[in-house]
Amino acid sequence: MKKIIQAVLFLFIPYTSASEPTVEPVAFVDCKEIPQSFGEFGKPQDCRYGSKIYFMISDGNITNIKSDSLTLNKLEIEGKDILAKRNGDDNYKLSSFPRVSDDAKHLMFSIEIKENEFLKLQNTKLSGAISYYTSKGLERHNQKFNLDQGLQTTLHSFDLKSSLQDDGNLIEIEVTRDFNSVNSIKLESNGIKLQSKGMAKGPQRHRYYFEAAGSSEIDIAITSWKNLNMKTQPFSYNQ
């Protein structure tokens, strides 16, 4: 009987510091093609899409990556152009959940490639750009409002609007200006913190959800990034 081999190769590269912003690869995840009969969640987590390359941005005062900002203009493995699929769609994507280091000097993200190129990923040639945010610190903004009357105001640089959702069981706070500067939003009622029920990000607005309060008197506190600045950093590998 023919045996099916599953394999994942993790290769970590030592980090070297730099005074100017840099983007460099720090790990490769090479994946053999794994039978579909394992299902998506039966495969190793880093191999569900294909193969993966981890990169690290080194700078200072980093807050987060800009969603959907990854663009590649070159992607080859051993001379084979794999930048796009046959239908023209991108053959790669930015993975979810990039991570910022505790000292805010580094940001790690990964590029997933829709190819299973076992032991060949180090021979990748790619070039493109990624955007991320830096900041000079955090600041806090507070305001009181009556939920029955609704909130529709500008607080600091944020346009805010409140509404009740889910038959009155959820409070929605919508931010429609400068929403990328928001670090967190918290609501309190009579000194009791209202439990967060998640958020939704869109290209024009961010929405934050909280459990409904017993009282209509609400305190909103927004912690935001000070002097948020977006940077776009070109990078390449194995050119």
N, C-alpha and C positions, 0 to 999 in steps of 0.2 A: 504494500500500500504506500502510495506517495505521501510523504510527510509534508506538512505545511509549517514553514518556519516564520515565526513572528519575531521581529527584532527592532529595537530602538537604540540609536547611538546618541549619547549625550557627550558633547565635547565642549569643555569650558576653557576660555582663553583668559590669561592673566590681564588684569586691568592696569593701564598706565595713565597717570594723571596728566592733565594738560591745562595751560593757563587760558587758552581760547576755547570757545565752545567746540566740541567735537561729537561725532557720532561714530561709534565703532562696534563691530560684532563682538559678543562675549560668549555666545553659545550656539551650537548647531544641534538640531534634533533631526536626525536622518531616520526615515521610516521605510521599511519594506511595505509593499502592498499587502494588505491584510484582507482576507476573504470577507465579503459583505455579510456572510452568514453570522459573523460575530455581532452585527448591529453596531450602531454608532457608539453606544456606551460600553460595548465589549472591547473596543480598541483602546490602546494607551491614549490617555487624554491629549497629549501633544501630537497625536497622529490622526485625529479624527478628520481633519481637513486635508492633510497631506504631510509635507515636511515644514519645518519651522526654523527661522533664524532669529535669535535674540540680539537686539542692539541696545547700547547704552549711550544716552546723551549726557555729556559732562559739561556743566556750566555753573550757575549759582542762582539761588533764590527761585528754583523751579517750583511751579505749582501743579501743573498738569499738562497733558498732551492735548492738542486741539483735535477734536473728533473728526474723522474722515479727512484728515489733512495729508495722509500719505499718498505720494505720487511717485511712481517709478517710470523712468523712460528707457530703462534697459534691465533685462533679466534673462540671463543665459546660464545654462549648466552644461559644462563641457562643450561649449560652442553651439549648443542647441537653444534657439530663441524660444522662451516659454512665457514671454511677457503677457500674451493674450491667448484666450481660448479660440477655437475655430469660429465661434459666433461673434468674436470681437470683444467679449467681456474680459475684464481683468482676470489674470490667472493667479492673483494674489490678493490678500486682504490684511488689514491691520487687526491684530488680535485684540480681544477685549481685555480690560483690566490692566492697563499699564501701571507701573509702580514707581513712586517717587521715594528716594532714600530719606531717612530720618533727618539728615542734615541739609536736605533740599539741594544738594549739589549734583545729583544724578537722577535720571529718569530712564527706566528700562521698559522697552516695548518689544514686541515681536511681530515678524512678518510671516504669515502662513502662505505657503506655496502649494498650489493644487497639483503637486507632483510627488511621486514616491521614488526618490532617487537615492537609494541606500548607498552609503559610502562615497557619494559624489557631491554632496552639498558644499563641501569646502572648496570645490572648484567652481562655485557660483561667481558670476560677474553681474553686479547690479549697480545702478545709480539712480538717484532720485532726490526727494526732499521731504522733510517732515516739519510740522509746525508745533510749537509748544509755547506755554505761557511762563513768564517770570513775574515776580512781585517784590515789593519792598516791605511786606509784612501784612498784618491783619488789622482791621478796625471794625468797630461794632456800632450798629445803628438800631434804635428802639423806637417803637410807636405803639400807642394804644388805639384800639378801635372797637366799635360795637358790631358784632357779627350780624345782628338783625338789620342794621342799617347798611352793612356791607362796607368793604374797604376798596376804595378806588383813589389812589393817591400816588405821589412821588415821594419816596423816602431815599435821601441821599441821591444816588444816580439811578435808582430803580423805579420803574413804573409797576405798581402793584395793584392787584384786583383780587378780591376774595369771593367765593361762592360756596354753597353747600351742595354736595353730591351724595349719591347713594341714599336717597330718601332722607337726607339730613344727617346721615351717620358719619360723613367725611367733610372736612373743611379743605377746600382747595385754595392755595395761594398761587396766583399766576404772576410771573415776572416777565415783562415784555421789553425791557431795555437794560442793557449792560448786564445781562444774566450770567455771562461767563465770569464775572467778577465775584459772584456769590460763592462763598465757601460753605456756609450752612444757614439754614433758617430754623428758628425754634419758636414755638407758640406756648404761652402759658395762660391759664385762666384761674384767677384767685390764688396765684402763687403755685399752682400745680402744673407741671410740665405736661403738655399734650403729646401723646405718643405719635411718632412719625409713622406714616403708612406708605412711604416710598415717594418716588418722584418720577417724572417723565420729561425727557429732554427732546426738544425739537429745534429746527433751524431758526424759528422766529420767537420762541418762548420756552421757558422752563416752568413746569408745574410741580408744586410740592403738596403732599396730602398728609392730613393729620386727623386723628380721631376727634369726633365732635365733643364739645365741652358741655357741662351742665349749665354754664353761665354764658351769656352773650358777650361779656366783657373779656376782650382778648388782648394780651400783650404779645407783640411780634418783635423778635430780635434777629437781625441779619448780621452775620459776620462775613465780611467781604475782604477780598485781596486789595491791598493798597497799591495804586499805580501799576495796575496790571498791564503787562506788555507782551505782545505776541511776537515771537521770533520764528523765522523760517530758515531751517538749516539744511543746505545741500549736503549729501553724503554719497559715498561710493565704496565699493569693496572689490578687491582683487582686480583692479583695473590695469 
